[in-house]
């Protein structure tokens, strides 16, 4: 694999860029692997990468029914934060955020991580009390956040209206090292690093069944034939329930669509990420100048990846009062992704009823920000067969035991 550097760019410029190699290979499947991961999105590729980097397991196949990063990894709004209330959540997301800090250097691929800062607006007195509680919890967890006053909010976001008639801004929870990254680049960087370690990324290879004997997985039936494995990881976001059913067990999740949209490009006007949970909308500005806008999940179960007029109306109606200038913008494009939602709005990183089968799902609307930490924890679980400190609290058994990690209440929003 060619190492990317300023010298490589200069060398290739002199020979008309004819020497670049493919970023990742497209091999034919082998008969069997030490580990198979179903799902070549960010979480699946990160799991494979850390299996190789941290545990020396490189005879790995990552199987994807479509194209690499074509699911939720390429359909999100790229927000990265770790200011969660519950201790297990804060630990997992802070691990992910800290890994994002050096991910470009680790992968030798620019993921365009931008620690521009993230604001969660308090627009009711209930939110003020809730975010003050989160600040104190984050201090105990070692997560750097702070409470800031309305004047400071206005200083950070000049385009904001802090005196809205219905929902004035009473302050904000501020995480200075939160921000964004380029979603496609995260998947591409992990894929390139996995391929360089000799792992196989099998695109256009749909899993049609899971074969098992004596309570253990022996392999998967795919559209490219049967592939054997010693360990299986299921990391398929919105279709976790269907793949789990192939393996013979059920999950406590439901699938819903999460929609987002971007405006036409405009000059730079906002260099932080703003979340407004009371009105249920959030916004940032991309490097191309588009205003990236999102809101809550659909209120009904569905598997669509298209947008709807209802979502545009509800989300923009909520945000226009806080950001009046966006009322004059044209929408450029809109899309949807399919997310897994658990009852406590926290993920599942867990063993399953099959002895050598593991699952990573249930991230709801918070999947992108967790990719490096999720992959780190899932790789440890698959390599050792037991959850490490990051994943220990997120097992499936917590639903049977009533040991919830209730981030729906803590976040005051979908996730």
Order of alpha helices (4+ residues) and beta strands (2+ residues): alpha-beta-alpha-beta-beta-alpha-alpha-beta-alpha-beta-alpha-beta-beta-alpha-beta-beta-beta-beta-alpha-beta-beta-beta-beta-alpha-beta-beta-beta-alpha-alpha-alpha
